[in-house]
Amino acid sequence: MQWITRSNNSWPDNDVKDSIVQHGTVFVPIEISPSIWRPENLLCNFMRCFKRLIYSVENSACPHYFIPENNLFENKIKENAQQKLINKLHILNSYVC
């Protein structure tokens, strides 16, 4: 997930990237369904996190893991950069699905 965000110039500054990816898109799904996080489900779980990332970018809403009322996207992505990022994420998603 970090490689995807780091390779994208439309993404916010680095200080936001790691928090968004780790807290908003990875830790929450693990906490919601810990029993499905097994090696044989790795690709499926990765895609679940990736789709959550797409949803977060599309809706400009990525709650902080420890303080859910804090939106990590608030005032971080400009509208045109957001659309470019959404397009790139959908292109990456189309390769896997």
N, CA, C and O atoms as a Tinker XYZ file with bonds, in Angstrom:
   388  protein
     1  N      0.833000   -1.188000    0.000000    73     2
     2  CA     0.000000    0.000000    0.000000    64     1     3
     3  C      0.878000    1.252000    0.000000    63     2     4     5
     4  O      0.566000    2.229000   -0.681000    81     3
     5  N      1.964000    1.226000    0.754000    73     3     6
     6  CA     2.811000    2.411000    0.793000    64     5     7
     7  C      3.460000    2.670000   -0.553000    63     6     8     9
     8  O      3.614000    3.824000   -0.954000    81     7
     9  N      3.841000    1.615000   -1.257000    73     7    10
    10  CA     4.431000    1.793000   -2.578000    64     9    11
    11  C      3.456000    2.502000   -3.496000    63    10    12    13
    12  O      3.860000    3.380000   -4.258000    81    11
    13  N      2.187000    2.145000   -3.442000    73    11    14
    14  CA     1.171000    2.765000   -4.295000    64    13    15
    15  C      1.092000    4.257000   -4.019000    63    14    16    17
    16  O      1.075000    5.060000   -4.952000    81    15
    17  N      1.044000    4.631000   -2.763000    73    15    18
    18  CA     0.902000    6.038000   -2.444000    64    17    19
    19  C      2.194000    6.814000   -2.690000    63    18    20    21
    20  O      2.143000    7.971000   -3.107000    81    19
    21  N      3.336000    6.208000   -2.442000    73    19    22
    22  CA     4.601000    6.913000   -2.645000    64    21    23
    23  C      4.900000    7.124000   -4.116000    63    22    24    25
    24  O      5.588000    8.081000   -4.470000    81    23
    25  N      4.404000    6.257000   -4.979000    73    23    26
    26  CA     4.682000    6.376000   -6.405000    64    25    27
    27  C      3.707000    7.313000   -7.105000    63    26    28    29
    28  O      3.762000    7.460000   -8.326000    81    27
    29  N      2.834000    7.936000   -6.364000    73    27    30
    30  CA     1.811000    8.779000   -6.958000    64    29    31
    31  C      2.051000   10.243000   -6.596000    63    30    32    33
    32  O      1.981000   10.618000   -5.426000    81    31
    33  N      2.332000   11.058000   -7.594000    73    31    34
    34  CA     2.612000   12.473000   -7.352000    64    33    35
    35  C      1.396000   13.270000   -6.914000    63    34    36    37
    36  O      1.553000   14.379000   -6.405000    81    35
    37  N      0.194000   12.749000   -7.092000    73    35    38
    38  CA    -1.017000   13.462000   -6.710000    64    37    39
    39  C     -1.316000   13.335000   -5.224000    63    38    40    41
    40  O     -2.202000   14.010000   -4.699000    81    39
    41  N     -0.583000   12.480000   -4.562000    73    39    42
    42  CA    -0.857000   12.185000   -3.152000    64    41    43
    43  C     -0.360000   13.322000   -2.273000    63    42    44    45
    44  O      0.561000   14.040000   -2.662000    81    43
    45  N     -0.957000   13.501000   -1.084000    73    43    46
    46  CA    -0.496000   14.553000   -0.174000    64    45    47
    47  C      0.938000   14.326000    0.295000    63    46    48    49
    48  O      1.552000   13.307000   -0.021000    81    47
    49  N      1.459000   15.278000    1.047000    73    47    50
    50  CA     2.825000   15.191000    1.561000    64    49    51
    51  C      3.046000   13.914000    2.354000    63    50    52    53
    52  O      2.093000   13.301000    2.836000    81    51
    53  N      4.308000   13.513000    2.487000    73    51    54
    54  CA     4.676000   12.255000    3.143000    64    53    55
    55  C      4.139000   12.105000    4.559000    63    54    56    57
    56  O      3.782000   10.997000    4.961000    81    55
    57  N      4.074000   13.185000    5.321000    73    55    58
    58  CA     3.603000   13.049000    6.698000    64    57    59
    59  C      2.171000   12.556000    6.758000    63    58    60    61
    60  O      1.775000   11.920000    7.735000    81    59
    61  N      1.397000   12.839000    5.737000    73    59    62
    62  CA     0.010000   12.396000    5.701000    64    61    63
    63  C     -0.083000   10.979000    5.145000    63    62    64    65
    64  O     -0.893000   10.180000    5.615000    81    63
    65  N      0.734000   10.666000    4.157000    73    63    66
    66  CA     0.653000    9.370000    3.480000    64    65    67
    67  C      0.691000    8.184000    4.435000    63    66    68    69
    68  O     -0.217000    7.353000    4.445000    81    67
    69  N      1.733000    8.115000    5.224000    73    67    70
    70  CA     1.903000    6.945000    6.073000    64    69    71
    71  C      0.758000    6.784000    7.060000    63    70    72    73
    72  O      0.287000    5.668000    7.283000    81    71
    73  N      0.309000    7.868000    7.646000    73    71    74
    74  CA    -0.814000    7.789000    8.579000    64    73    75
    75  C     -2.079000    7.326000    7.880000    63    74    76    77
    76  O     -2.819000    6.496000    8.407000    81    75
    77  N     -2.326000    7.862000    6.694000    73    75    78
    78  CA    -3.535000    7.486000    5.961000    64    77    79
    79  C     -3.507000    5.998000    5.631000    63    78    80    81
    80  O     -4.466000    5.273000    5.897000    81    79
    81  N     -2.416000    5.563000    5.060000    73    79    82
    82  CA    -2.329000    4.164000    4.641000    64    81    83
    83  C     -2.384000    3.228000    5.831000    63    82    84    85
    84  O     -3.193000    2.300000    5.851000    81    83
    85  N     -1.546000    3.452000    6.813000    73    83    86
    86  CA    -1.467000    2.528000    7.932000    64    85    87
    87  C     -2.683000    2.588000    8.837000    63    86    88    89
    88  O     -3.254000    1.552000    9.177000    81    87
    89  N     -3.076000    3.766000    9.222000    73    87    90
    90  CA    -4.171000    3.889000   10.188000    64    89    91
    91  C     -5.538000    3.750000    9.551000    63    90    92    93
    92  O     -6.409000    3.060000   10.082000    81    91
    93  N     -5.729000    4.397000    8.427000    73    91    94
    94  CA    -7.059000    4.428000    7.845000    64    93    95
    95  C     -7.429000    3.261000    6.974000    63    94    96    97
    96  O     -8.604000    2.903000    6.883000    81    95
    97  N     -6.442000    2.651000    6.324000    73    95    98
    98  CA    -6.795000    1.606000    5.369000    64    97    99
    99  C     -6.338000    0.212000    5.748000    63    98   100   101
   100  O     -6.827000   -0.766000    5.183000    81    99
   101  N     -5.419000    0.096000    6.684000    73    99   102
   102  CA    -4.929000   -1.233000    7.047000    64   101   103
   103  C     -5.384000   -1.654000    8.434000    63   102   104   105
   104  O     -5.947000   -2.737000    8.592000    81   103
   105  N     -5.156000   -0.831000    9.432000    73   103   106
   106  CA    -5.449000   -1.240000   10.803000    64   105   107
   107  C     -6.938000   -1.442000   11.055000    63   106   108   109
   108  O     -7.320000   -2.373000   11.764000    81   107
   109  N     -7.772000   -0.599000   10.495000    73   107   110
   110  CA    -9.214000   -0.720000   10.744000    64   109   111
   111  C     -9.757000   -2.043000   10.209000    63   110   112   113
   112  O    -10.450000   -2.739000   10.950000    81   111
   113  N     -9.475000   -2.432000    8.943000    73   111   114
   114  CA    -9.972000   -3.739000    8.485000    64   113   115
   115  C     -9.439000   -4.913000    9.306000    63   114   116   117
   116  O    -10.150000   -5.899000    9.504000    81   115
   117  N     -8.198000   -4.818000    9.786000    73   115   118
   118  CA    -7.643000   -5.888000   10.612000    64   117   119
   119  C     -8.424000   -5.991000   11.913000    63   118   120   121
   120  O     -8.740000   -7.087000   12.374000    81   119
   121  N     -8.729000   -4.852000   12.493000    73   119   122
   122  CA    -9.446000   -4.854000   13.759000    64   121   123
   123  C    -10.890000   -5.338000   13.601000    63   122   124   125
   124  O    -11.420000   -6.016000   14.482000    81   123
   125  N    -11.519000   -4.994000   12.488000    73   123   126
   126  CA   -12.912000   -5.377000   12.256000    64   125   127
   127  C    -13.035000   -6.891000   12.067000    63   126   128   129
   128  O    -13.954000   -7.508000   12.606000    81   127
   129  N    -12.118000   -7.489000   11.308000    73   127   130
   130  CA   -12.194000   -8.920000   11.009000    64   129   131
   131  C    -10.842000   -9.605000   11.224000    63   130   132   133
   132  O    -10.219000  -10.029000   10.250000    81   131
   133  N    -10.381000   -9.724000   12.445000    73   131   134
   134  CA    -9.048000  -10.291000   12.668000    64   133   135
   135  C     -8.929000  -11.753000   12.246000    63   134   136   137
   136  O     -7.834000  -12.199000   11.905000    81   135
   137  N    -10.002000  -12.495000   12.260000    73   135   138
   138  CA    -9.926000  -13.927000   11.953000    64   137   139
   139  C     -9.635000  -14.214000   10.481000    63   138   140   141
   140  O     -9.159000  -15.304000   10.162000    81   139
   141  N     -9.906000  -13.271000    9.572000    73   139   142
   142  CA    -9.667000  -13.532000    8.148000    64   141   143
   143  C     -8.239000  -13.194000    7.722000    63   142   144   145
   144  O     -7.861000  -13.462000    6.582000    81   143
   145  N     -7.439000  -12.611000    8.617000    73   143   146
   146  CA    -6.080000  -12.219000    8.266000    64   145   147
   147  C     -5.125000  -13.397000    8.436000    63   146   148   149
   148  O     -4.404000  -13.514000    9.427000    81   147
   149  N     -5.155000  -14.264000    7.422000    73   147   150
   150  CA    -4.284000  -15.432000    7.371000    64   149   151
   151  C     -3.534000  -15.414000    6.044000    63   150   152   153
   152  O     -3.991000  -14.774000    5.097000    81   151
   153  N     -2.409000  -16.088000    5.951000    73   151   154
   154  CA    -1.606000  -16.061000    4.716000    64   153   155
   155  C     -2.388000  -16.444000    3.460000    63   154   156   157
   156  O     -2.158000  -15.866000    2.398000    81   155
   157  N     -3.282000  -17.382000    3.558000    73   155   158
   158  CA    -4.026000  -17.811000    2.365000    64   157   159
   159  C     -5.014000  -16.754000    1.875000    63   158   160   161
   160  O     -5.528000  -16.863000    0.762000    81   159
   161  N     -5.284000  -15.741000    2.684000    73   159   162
   162  CA    -6.210000  -14.669000    2.301000    64   161   163
   163  C     -5.490000  -13.363000    1.982000    63   162   164   165
   164  O     -6.122000  -12.308000    1.924000    81   163
   165  N     -4.195000  -13.423000    1.778000    73   163   166
   166  CA    -3.404000  -12.208000    1.631000    64   165   167
   167  C     -3.890000  -11.316000    0.490000    63   166   168   169
   168  O     -4.108000  -10.124000    0.701000    81   167
   169  N     -4.062000  -11.858000   -0.700000    73   167   170
   170  CA    -4.487000  -11.039000   -1.839000    64   169   171
   171  C     -5.884000  -10.463000   -1.622000    63   170   172   173
   172  O     -6.129000   -9.287000   -1.893000    81   171
   173  N     -6.764000  -11.274000   -1.148000    73   171   174
   174  CA    -8.125000  -10.812000   -0.871000    64   173   175
   175  C     -8.115000   -9.685000    0.157000    63   174   176   177
   176  O     -8.825000   -8.692000   -0.005000    81   175
   177  N     -7.331000   -9.828000    1.194000    73   175   178
   178  CA    -7.260000   -8.799000    2.231000    64   177   179
   179  C     -6.582000   -7.534000    1.720000    63   178   180   181
   180  O     -6.987000   -6.424000    2.067000    81   179
   181  N     -5.551000   -7.702000    0.896000    73   179   182
   182  CA    -4.923000   -6.537000    0.288000    64   181   183
   183  C     -5.949000   -5.759000   -0.536000    63   182   184   185
   184  O     -6.025000   -4.533000   -0.451000    81   183
   185  N     -6.730000   -6.476000   -1.327000    73   183   186
   186  CA    -7.736000   -5.810000   -2.161000    64   185   187
   187  C     -8.806000   -5.142000   -1.307000    63   186   188   189
   188  O     -9.329000   -4.093000   -1.683000    81   187
   189  N     -9.130000   -5.721000   -0.190000    73   187   190
   190  CA   -10.095000   -5.094000    0.728000    64   189   191
   191  C     -9.534000   -3.753000    1.221000    63   190   192   193
   192  O    -10.251000   -2.753000    1.253000    81   191
   193  N     -8.273000   -3.737000    1.598000    73   191   194
   194  CA    -7.636000   -2.492000    2.048000    64   193   195
   195  C     -7.533000   -1.489000    0.896000    63   194   196   197
   196  O     -7.746000   -0.292000    1.089000    81   195
   197  N     -7.209000   -1.979000   -0.293000    73   195   198
   198  CA    -7.080000   -1.101000   -1.452000    64   197   199
   199  C     -8.421000   -0.455000   -1.800000    63   198   200   201
   200  O     -8.482000    0.736000   -2.105000    81   199
   201  N     -9.481000   -1.237000   -1.754000    73   199   202
   202  CA   -10.819000   -0.684000   -2.023000    64   201   203
   203  C    -11.219000    0.322000   -0.942000    63   202   204   205
   204  O    -11.913000    1.299000   -1.224000    81   203
   205  N    -10.789000    0.083000    0.268000    73   203   206
   206  CA   -11.056000    1.054000    1.341000    64   205   207
   207  C    -10.291000    2.352000    1.065000    63   206   208   209
   208  O    -10.806000    3.442000    1.312000    81   207
   209  N     -9.075000    2.234000    0.560000    73   207   210
   210  CA    -8.303000    3.415000    0.188000    64   209   211
   211  C     -9.021000    4.197000   -0.916000    63   210   212   213
   212  O     -9.128000    5.420000   -0.836000    81   211
   213  N     -9.508000    3.507000   -1.932000    73   211   214
   214  CA   -10.256000    4.161000   -3.012000    64   213   215
   215  C    -11.481000    4.873000   -2.449000    63   214   216   217
   216  O    -11.735000    6.031000   -2.778000    81   215
   217  N    -12.228000    4.190000   -1.613000    73   215   218
   218  CA   -13.413000    4.796000   -1.000000    64   217   219
   219  C    -13.040000    6.046000   -0.212000    63   218   220   221
   220  O    -13.725000    7.066000   -0.295000    81   219
   221  N    -11.958000    5.966000    0.547000    73   219   222
   222  CA   -11.526000    7.105000    1.357000    64   221   223
   223  C    -11.162000    8.304000    0.492000    63   222   224   225
   224  O    -11.523000    9.437000    0.810000    81   223
   225  N    -10.447000    8.053000   -0.600000    73   223   226
   226  CA   -10.058000    9.148000   -1.487000    64   225   227
   227  C    -11.292000    9.731000   -2.169000    63   226   228   229
   228  O    -11.442000   10.951000   -2.237000    81   227
   229  N    -12.169000    8.877000   -2.672000    73   227   230
   230  CA   -13.375000    9.360000   -3.356000    64   229   231
   231  C    -14.248000   10.217000   -2.455000    63   230   232   233
   232  O    -14.852000   11.188000   -2.911000    81   231
   233  N    -14.317000    9.867000   -1.197000    73   231   234
   234  CA   -15.201000   10.562000   -0.262000    64   233   235
   235  C    -14.470000   11.566000    0.631000    63   234   236   237
   236  O    -15.071000   12.150000    1.532000    81   235
   237  N    -13.193000   11.761000    0.383000    73   235   238
   238  CA   -12.368000   12.674000    1.186000    64   237   239
   239  C    -12.564000   12.429000    2.677000    63   238   240   241
   240  O    -12.669000   13.365000    3.469000    81   239
   241  N    -12.611000   11.173000    3.031000    73   239   242
   242  CA   -12.850000   10.820000    4.430000    64   241   243
   243  C    -11.987000    9.622000    4.811000    63   242   244   245
   244  O    -12.179000    8.508000    4.325000    81   243
   245  N    -11.055000    9.883000    5.673000    73   243   246
   246  CA   -10.211000    8.813000    6.184000    64   245   247
   247  C    -10.010000    9.060000    7.674000    63   246   248   249
   248  O     -9.138000    9.838000    8.061000    81   247
   249  N    -10.804000    8.409000    8.509000    73   247   250
   250  CA   -10.695000    8.659000    9.948000    64   249   251
   251  C     -9.365000    8.159000   10.502000    63   250   252   253
   252  O     -8.844000    7.122000   10.091000    81   251
   253  N     -8.847000    8.911000   11.425000    73   251   254
   254  CA    -7.622000    8.516000   12.112000    64   253   255
   255  C     -7.921000    7.269000   12.938000    63   254   256   257
   256  O     -9.007000    7.141000   13.504000    81   255
   257  N     -6.970000    6.364000   13.006000    73   255   258
   258  CA    -7.187000    5.107000   13.716000    64   257   259
   259  C     -7.457000    5.322000   15.204000    63   258   260   261
   260  O     -8.375000    4.720000   15.760000    81   259
   261  N     -6.672000    6.167000   15.843000    73   259   262
   262  CA    -6.805000    6.373000   17.283000    64   261   263
   263  C     -7.853000    7.419000   17.650000    63   262   264   265
   264  O     -8.452000    7.355000   18.723000    81   263
   265  N     -8.069000    8.381000   16.756000    73   263   266
   266  CA    -9.053000    9.442000   17.005000    64   265   267
   267  C     -9.975000    9.498000   15.785000    63   266   268   269
   268  O     -9.779000   10.339000   14.908000    81   267
   269  N    -10.977000    8.618000   15.715000    73   267   270
   270  CA   -11.805000    8.485000   14.513000    64   269   271
   271  C    -12.480000    9.773000   14.050000    63   270   272   273
   272  O    -12.768000    9.917000   12.862000    81   271
   273  N    -12.737000   10.707000   14.959000    73   271   274
   274  CA   -13.385000   11.949000   14.526000    64   273   275
   275  C    -12.421000   12.875000   13.777000    63   274   276   277
   276  O    -12.853000   13.876000   13.205000    81   275
   277  N    -11.136000   12.558000   13.773000    73   275   278
   278  CA   -10.154000   13.324000   12.993000    64   277   279
   279  C    -10.070000   12.741000   11.587000    63   278   280   281
   280  O     -9.727000   11.573000   11.402000    81   279
   281  N    -10.387000   13.571000   10.606000    73   279   282
   282  CA   -10.333000   13.166000    9.211000    64   281   283
   283  C     -8.941000   13.477000    8.669000    63   282   284   285
   284  O     -8.562000   14.644000    8.571000    81   283
   285  N     -8.176000   12.442000    8.316000    73   283   286
   286  CA    -6.818000   12.632000    7.821000    64   285   287
   287  C     -6.778000   13.301000    6.453000    63   286   288   289
   288  O     -5.727000   13.789000    6.037000    81   287
   289  N     -7.893000   13.331000    5.757000    73   287   290
   290  CA    -7.950000   13.974000    4.442000    64   289   291
   291  C     -8.403000   15.422000    4.504000    63   290   292   293
   292  O     -8.331000   16.130000    3.499000    81   291
   293  N     -8.860000   15.870000    5.643000    73   291   294
   294  CA    -9.413000   17.216000    5.739000    64   293   295
   295  C     -8.375000   18.264000    5.319000    63   294   296   297
   296  O     -7.309000   18.391000    5.921000    81   295
   297  N     -8.723000   19.002000    4.274000    73   295   298
   298  CA    -7.869000   20.067000    3.721000    64   297   299
   299  C     -6.497000   19.570000    3.262000    63   298   300   301
   300  O     -5.536000   20.339000    3.268000    81   299
   301  N     -6.390000   18.315000    2.869000    73   299   302
   302  CA    -5.096000   17.763000    2.456000    64   301   303
   303  C     -4.981000   17.550000    0.951000    63   302   304   305
   304  O     -3.883000   17.642000    0.403000    81   303
   305  N     -6.086000   17.269000    0.276000    73   303   306
   306  CA    -6.030000   16.975000   -1.157000    64   305   307
   307  C     -6.895000   17.988000   -1.896000    63   306   308   309
   308  O     -8.083000   18.138000   -1.609000    81   307
   309  N     -6.283000   18.676000   -2.843000    73   307   310
   310  CA    -7.034000   19.627000   -3.657000    64   309   311
   311  C     -7.897000   18.862000   -4.655000    63   310   312   313
   312  O     -7.597000   17.719000   -5.002000    81   311
   313  N     -8.966000   19.501000   -5.111000    73   311   314
   314  CA    -9.969000   18.826000   -5.942000    64   313   315
   315  C     -9.378000   18.192000   -7.200000    63   314   316   317
   316  O     -9.669000   17.032000   -7.492000    81   315
   317  N     -8.547000   18.934000   -7.957000    73   315   318
   318  CA    -7.998000   18.352000   -9.188000    64   317   319
   319  C     -7.012000   17.229000   -8.883000    63   318   320   321
   320  O     -6.956000   16.242000   -9.617000    81   319
   321  N     -6.239000   17.365000   -7.817000    73   319   322
   322  CA    -5.322000   16.294000   -7.424000    64   321   323
   323  C     -6.103000   15.074000   -6.965000    63   322   324   325
   324  O     -5.699000   13.940000   -7.222000    81   323
   325  N     -7.216000   15.301000   -6.288000    73   323   326
   326  CA    -8.061000   14.194000   -5.830000    64   325   327
   327  C     -8.576000   13.405000   -7.026000    63   326   328   329
   328  O     -8.547000   12.175000   -7.011000    81   327
   329  N     -9.045000   14.090000   -8.054000    73   327   330
   330  CA    -9.579000   13.392000   -9.233000    64   329   331
   331  C     -8.486000   12.612000   -9.949000    63   330   332   333
   332  O     -8.725000   11.495000  -10.406000    81   331
   333  N     -7.290000   13.185000  -10.052000    73   331   334
   334  CA    -6.172000   12.468000  -10.671000    64   333   335
   335  C     -5.844000   11.209000   -9.873000    63   334   336   337
   336  O     -5.617000   10.142000  -10.444000    81   335
   337  N     -5.821000   11.343000   -8.565000    73   335   338
   338  CA    -5.525000   10.206000   -7.699000    64   337   339
   339  C     -6.596000    9.126000   -7.826000    63   338   340   341
   340  O     -6.274000    7.941000   -7.908000    81   339
   341  N     -7.857000    9.525000   -7.842000    73   339   342
   342  CA    -8.957000    8.563000   -8.010000    64   341   343
   343  C     -8.791000    7.809000   -9.321000    63   342   344   345
   344  O     -8.925000    6.585000   -9.356000    81   343
   345  N     -8.504000    8.526000  -10.392000    73   343   346
   346  CA    -8.324000    7.877000  -11.699000    64   345   347
   347  C     -7.181000    6.864000  -11.657000    63   346   348   349
   348  O     -7.315000    5.754000  -12.173000    81   347
   349  N     -6.062000    7.242000  -11.046000    73   347   350
   350  CA    -4.917000    6.321000  -10.972000    64   349   351
   351  C     -5.231000    5.101000  -10.109000    63   350   352   353
   352  O     -4.835000    3.983000  -10.441000    81   351
   353  N     -5.935000    5.313000   -9.015000    73   351   354
   354  CA    -6.306000    4.178000   -8.158000    64   353   355
   355  C     -7.252000    3.226000   -8.884000    63   354   356   357
   356  O     -7.146000    2.010000   -8.725000    81   355
   357  N     -8.172000    3.763000   -9.676000    73   355   358
   358  CA    -9.085000    2.906000  -10.442000    64   357   359
   359  C     -8.340000    2.140000  -11.520000    63   358   360   361
   360  O     -8.662000    0.985000  -11.798000    81   359
   361  N     -7.339000    2.777000  -12.133000    73   359   362
   362  CA    -6.524000    2.075000  -13.136000    64   361   363
   363  C     -5.776000    0.914000  -12.468000    63   362   364   365
   364  O     -5.774000   -0.202000  -12.987000    81   363
   365  N     -5.146000    1.174000  -11.324000    73   363   366
   366  CA    -4.447000    0.102000  -10.609000    64   365   367
   367  C     -5.416000   -1.003000  -10.209000    63   366   368   369
   368  O     -5.079000   -2.184000  -10.295000    81   367
   369  N     -6.589000   -0.640000   -9.782000    73   367   370
   370  CA    -7.606000   -1.616000   -9.372000    64   369   371
   371  C     -8.021000   -2.480000  -10.561000    63   370   372   373
   372  O     -8.283000   -3.671000  -10.395000    81   371
   373  N     -8.083000   -1.903000  -11.745000    73   371   374
   374  CA    -8.512000   -2.661000  -12.931000    64   373   375
   375  C     -7.497000   -3.735000  -13.317000    63   374   376   377
   376  O     -7.871000   -4.732000  -13.936000    81   375
   377  N     -6.230000   -3.555000  -12.968000    73   375   378
   378  CA    -5.219000   -4.561000  -13.284000    64   377   379
   379  C     -5.384000   -5.825000  -12.467000    63   378   380   381
   380  O     -5.078000   -6.919000  -12.940000    81   379
   381  N     -5.860000   -5.682000  -11.254000    73   379   382
   382  CA    -5.966000   -6.818000  -10.354000    64   381   383
   383  C     -7.301000   -7.523000  -10.509000    63   382   384   385
   384  O     -7.364000   -8.751000  -10.464000    81   383
   385  N     -8.349000   -6.770000  -10.688000    73   383   386
   386  CA    -9.696000   -7.359000  -10.724000    64   385   387
   387  C    -10.070000   -7.934000  -12.064000    63   386   388
   388  O    -11.172000   -8.457000  -12.226000    81   387
